[in-house]
């Protein structure tokens, strides 16, 4: 998914894991100049409600708290963006078959420590599940993201993490196809963009099958 006229609360959720959807809150993420969609603390809250990381009541409470403590809200946003970039570096490396930079994992663990301090086992209608305490701190949106990343990294599905082949989209997703053949964040988006670009290049060159490289080079 490339850059464009989008807002955090309308971004498609195509990652398959909350942490990957959070990593996808930048457009053209693989480029040297990604477009930022977490442009304010309010945008972070809007995305968190949109993705199911916060309830409407939690988001409203945090919005009021942010208005009262703007410096703290700004610091929480800066931490969120730093975590987002660490997750992108971490999972993009794994998708490419590379060992991730130690700094990316260190950044995740730095956010995981305070997150897990608020984690609780809570009763549900069917038994028990992971939940959170009642502390509505301004960094609460980061708790769910950090735990989601830890869950994915320690699951078998981590081997199915892919980066969109429509370079420089950079969006990440879990490929759950049976033959592991998914290449795009969305066929109707980057898939079509690459195909149309190839078609135009073929017509311009007059040589069938000739097209510039539009996918991420193999490392």
C-alpha positions in Angstrom: 0.0 0.0 0.0 1.6 3.2 -1.1 1.3 6.7 0.0 -1.8 8.8 -0.8 -4.6 10.7 0.7 -5.3 8.5 3.7 -5.8 8.8 7.4 -4.8 6.4 10.2 -8.4 5.4 11.0 -9.1 4.4 7.4 -6.0 2.3 6.7 -6.7 -1.2 5.5 -5.8 -3.9 8.0 -4.1 -6.5 5.8 -1.2 -7.7 8.0 -2.9 -10.6 9.7 -1.4 -9.5 13.1 -2.0 -6.3 14.9 1.8 -5.6 15.1 2.1 -5.9 11.3 -0.9 -3.6 10.8 0.9 -1.2 13.1 4.1 -1.5 11.1 2.0 -0.6 8.1 1.0 2.9 9.4 3.5 4.4 6.9 3.1 4.7 3.2 5.9 3.6 0.8 7.7 2.2 3.9 10.5 0.7 1.9 11.4 4.0 0.3 13.8 6.6 1.5 10.9 9.0 2.2 7.9 7.1 3.7 4.7 9.0 4.3 3.8 9.3 8.0 0.2 8.5 8.9 0.7 8.7 12.7 0.9 12.4 12.5 -0.4 13.1 16.0 -1.3 11.4 19.3 -5.0 11.7 18.1 -4.1 9.8 15.0 -2.4 7.1 17.1 -5.7 6.8 19.1 -7.8 6.8 16.0 -5.7 3.9 14.5 -5.8 2.0 17.8 -9.6 2.1 17.9 -9.8 1.3 14.2 -7.6 -1.8 14.7 -9.3 -3.0 17.8 -6.4 -2.2 20.1 -8.5 0.2 22.2 -12.2 0.4 22.9 -14.1 3.6 22.1 -14.3 4.4 25.9 -10.6 3.8 26.3 -9.8 6.0 23.4 -12.0 8.8 24.7 -10.4 8.6 28.1 -6.9 8.8 26.6 -7.9 11.7 24.4 -8.9 13.7 27.5 -5.7 12.7 29.3 -3.7 13.8 26.3 -5.3 17.2 26.3 -4.4 17.6 29.9 -0.8 16.3 29.5 0.3 17.2 25.9 4.0 16.7 26.6 3.4 13.2 27.8 1.2 12.5 24.8 3.9 13.7 22.5 6.4 11.5 24.2 4.1 8.5 23.8 3.7 9.2 20.1 7.4 9.4 19.6 7.8 6.0 21.3 5.0 4.6 19.1 6.8 5.7 15.9 10.1 4.4 17.2 8.4 1.0 18.0 6.8 1.0 14.5 10.1 1.5 12.8 11.7 -1.2 14.9 8.9 -3.6 14.0 9.3 -2.8 10.3 13.0 -3.4 10.4 12.6 -6.6 12.4 9.9 -8.2 10.3 11.2 -6.9 6.9 14.5 -8.6 7.7 12.8 -11.9 8.6 10.7 -11.7 5.4 13.9 -11.3 3.4 15.5 -14.2 5.2 18.0 -12.0 7.0 18.9 -11.9 10.6 17.3 -8.7 12.1 19.4 -6.0 13.5 19.9 -6.5 17.3 18.8 -2.9 17.9 15.3 -3.6 16.5 14.8 -6.5 18.9 16.2 -4.4 21.8 13.7 -1.6 20.9 10.8 -4.1 21.0 11.9 -5.6 24.3 12.2 -2.1 25.8 8.4 -1.6 25.1 7.5 -5.2 26.0 8.7 -4.8 29.6 6.3 -2.0 30.6 3.5 -3.7 28.6 3.8 -7.0 30.4 3.7 -5.2 33.7 0.1 -4.3 32.9 -0.9 -7.7 31.5 -3.4 -9.8 33.4 -5.2 -13.1 33.0 -8.9 -12.3 33.0 -12.1 -14.5 32.9 -14.1 -14.7 29.8 -17.4 -16.5 28.9 -15.4 -19.4 27.6 -12.6 -19.6 30.2 -9.7 -17.2 30.5 -7.7 -14.9 28.2 -5.0 -12.3 28.3 -6.1 -8.8 29.2 -4.9 -5.6 30.8 -5.2 -3.8 34.1 -7.3 -0.7 34.4 -4.4 1.8 34.1 -5.2 4.0 31.1 -1.7 5.4 30.7 -1.0 7.4 27.6 1.3 4.6 26.3 -1.4 2.0 26.5 -1.7 1.7 22.7 1.9 0.4 22.7 1.2 -2.4 25.1 -1.1 -4.3 22.7 1.3 -3.8 19.8 4.3 -5.0 21.7 2.6 -8.1 22.9 1.3 -8.9 19.5 4.9 -8.7 18.1 6.1 -11.0 20.8 3.3 -13.4 20.0 4.1 -13.4 16.3 7.9 -13.8 16.8 7.3 -16.9 19.0 4.7 -18.5 16.8 5.1 -20.8 13.8 3.5 -18.1 11.6 6.7 -16.0 11.8 8.0 -18.0 8.9 5.1 -16.8 6.8 5.7 -13.1 7.2 6.2 -11.4 3.9 6.8 -7.9 2.6 4.8 -6.7 -0.4 6.5 -7.4 -3.7 5.3 -4.0 -5.0 8.5 -2.2 -4.1 8.7 0.3 -2.5 5.3 -0.3 -0.8 6.9 -2.0 2.2 3.7 -3.3 3.8 4.0 -6.5 5.8 1.6 -9.4 6.1 1.3 -13.1 7.1 0.9 -15.3 4.0 -1.7 -17.8 5.0 -2.2 -19.3 1.5 -1.7 -23.0 1.3 1.2 -22.8 -1.2 2.7 -19.6 0.4 2.1 -17.8 -2.9 0.8 -14.4 -1.7 3.0 -11.6 -3.0 1.1 -8.4 -2.6 -0.4 -6.5 0.3 -3.5 -6.5 -1.9 -3.8 -7.7 -5.5 -6.2 -4.9 -6.4 -3.7 -2.4 -5.1 0.0 -3.0 -5.5 -0.6 -6.1 -7.7 -2.5 -4.0 -10.2 -0.1 -1.1 -10.0 2.9 -3.3 -10.9 1.0 -5.1 -13.7 -0.1 -1.8 -15.2 3.4 -0.4 -15.0 4.8 -3.5 -16.7 2.2 -3.2 -19.4 3.0 0.4 -20.1 6.7 -0.4 -20.2 6.2 -3.2 -22.7 4.2 -1.0 -25.0 6.8 1.7 -24.7 9.8 -0.6 -25.4 7.9 -2.6 -28.0 9.5 -5.8 -26.6 7.1 -8.2 -25.0 8.2 -9.3 -21.6 10.6 -6.4 -21.0 9.9 -4.5 -17.8 11.9 -2.6 -15.3 12.5 -4.0 -11.8 9.5 -3.0 -9.7 10.0 -5.6 -7.0 12.4 -5.5 -4.1 15.8 -6.9 -5.3 16.8 -10.2 -3.8 19.4 -9.6 -1.1 
